[in-house]
Amino acid sequence: MTEASDKSPSAGARAVVADAQDPARRPDVLFRVRRPVGTEPSVWWPIGAFIVVSAGILAGLNWLPG
């Protein structure tokens, strides 16, 4: 291999990177959003939602006879 090809990417790789899209901005991705640093939601939101939904399901099952 030549020394120049070891240090610089090929023209094809540069073209792919130039045309790359941010996956969070694709139109077929509904809920994935790239947020600025410091504005991400807390990890406790999905944990709390799981607990609330689980408690609601268990409370609803207590209404069933038998």
N, C-alpha and C positions, 0 to 999 in steps of 0.2 A: 504494500500500500504506500501511497505517497504521503508525504507529511501534510500537505494541504488538505487531503480528504479526511485525515484524522482529526483535524481541528475545526472544520466547518461542516455544518449539516448540508446534505444534498439539496439540490433545487426542489426536488419533489417533497422533501420534508418541510422546506420553507413554505411551499404552496399549501400544504395541508394545514400548517399552523396558521397561515394567513386567513384561510377559509373557515377555521374552527369557530364554532358557536359556543356560547356559554350554555351549559345544560340547564341552568336554572331559568334561562330566558326563552327556552323553546316553547312554542305555542301548545304543544301537546302535553306539557307538564303543568298540572293545575296548581298544586300546592307547594311546590319547591321554590323557594325564594331566597336569593342570596341577600343577606342583610349586612349592613355595616357592623364592624366590630363593636361589641358592647350593647347591641340592640337585639341580640338573639333571645328567644324566649327561654325561660328557665326550664331546666330538665325536670323540675317537679310538676309541671303542668301535665305531661302524659301519665306520670305516676299517680297524681291525684285523680285524674280522669278515670284511670283504671280502677282505682279504689271506689270511686263514686258509682261507676257503672256496675261493678261487681256487687256492691252493697244493694243497689237497686234491683238487680236480678235476684239476689237472695231474698230480699224483702218480698218481691213479687212471687217467688216460689212458695213462700210461707202462706200465701193466700190459697194455694191449690190444696184441695182435700187429699188426704190419704197417705 
